[in-house]
Structure formats: structure tokens, C-alpha cells
Amino acid sequence: MSATAETHAELRTFYDLRRFAAETPAAETPAAGDAFVAARRRLPMADGAVGVFLVRLPAGSGAVEALAADEFAIVLEGEIALTSDDGIPHPFGEDASFVLTKGARFAWSAARDTTLVVVSYPGGGADVGGGEAPAIVAIDRAAALTASKPPLAELLVGETPSCRSHTDYLSGDGEFVCGVWDSTPYFRKSMLYRHHELMHLLEGSVTFVDESGRSQTFAKGDVFFVEAGAHCSWDSREPVAKVYAIHRPA
């Protein structure tokens, strides 16, 4: 068992996904399965409403007829182009992220070996008011942000931060949300995470400490995941911006 699996098997906590990618060998792709859904390794965490997977795509192409879940993906290495029924290719390079909606049919191509991290929510599905759900939703890192709620006052030590966000995708049941968020610095005492959250830091840094006392500082470019049931504190001493994918039970 890897050091990552040994560390995280005992309690609910946070996971360094770039480290997970560095430690994880490629999966063998079954002959009958497309690499996008078959060439996966699952993050060794407790079972829950979402799964987190490392996807290693070989240079080449493939197609998925009907995706079984809402899936948020971020490109850790390489590049991928996705094409849905509209016939328009959507290219995504390193550090780009996107959502593929449940039931989506799409083709993919990769000019070189490409590694993705995927958060998969089988209970998802877009709510587009009776219209056809988009297959591919890009996360717009340049979107205009609007004011959002700061952390609960009873958890804060020091000044209340100014927080902003933009939602690129919200599942029809309201439980899976993906977008961009930023904040001024703050310290938040340890709290129980009632949600799963992937974070990709675009600016700044933040230190997490879990209930075992394990501490790690994540900086610009890092990708990490906090699982529901974890108790973690947050300490950011400079402005922070992130892409996020959250599953929060209704």
C-alpha cells in the first residue's frame, strides 16, 4: 500500500491529488472499454456520494456513448479535445477544467499522453428547464465574480474575509456545483466538512490541519480534495483564488 493510502485509510481527511497522481501506476484498459471510463484508478477514500479518479489517457482518441454521471475534470498533464453532438471541438490544456454532464455523448482526442483527475457524481444531471443538457461545460476562470457568504462567524479567528464566487455548473438536484471562488486572507478553526470538495488553487496558498494534527500547505497550482466527514482548519495569509467542485447533500 502506498504512503498516501496508508495515511488516509484511518480517518477522513484531505488528499494531495498531484501526489496521488505521482504515486499511482496506469490502469490496464479492458479491451471492451473506452479509456476515458476504463483507464481509471480510484482515490482510496471512504465510499460516498462521489468518487475521485485518476484517468490516464494514451495519445489517440475514443468515444463515450452515454456518461453515467456528472463529472468534473481537471487536466493535470497533457491536453484533450472533446467534441459532442454539436461537432465543435472543445480543447483543454494543462490546468484547464470542465464538467461533462450525466448522459453526455462525446468523442475525445489527445495528441499526447494525458492525465486527468475526475470527480464523479452518479446522482447528477443538468437541469435546463426541459431543454437538452449541454454535454460539455467549461470552467471559466475569467468569469466575473459576485459576493458570496464568508465562513460562519463562530469559526473565524480575526477579521471576516471578503469572498466572491461564480457558478459554472449546478446539477438539477442542487447538490453538485462547480465554479470559481476567491477570498481575502482568513483563519478558520477546525470544522466538520459535511461536503466533498476538490480545490485547484489559482492564486495564493492555504494550510490545512486535520483532526490527527497532520498539516499541509497548498500553493498556486496544487490540486487537493477534502472528503465529507473530515475535520479541518483553514489558514490563508494571502488572497486565495480557486476552482472548486463540491458535492453538498441537500
Summary of the structure (lengths in Angstrom):
residues: 250
radius of gyration: 17.8
end to end distance: 34.9
largest distance: 56.3
contacts: 800
relative contact order: 0.18
helix: 8%
strand: 48%
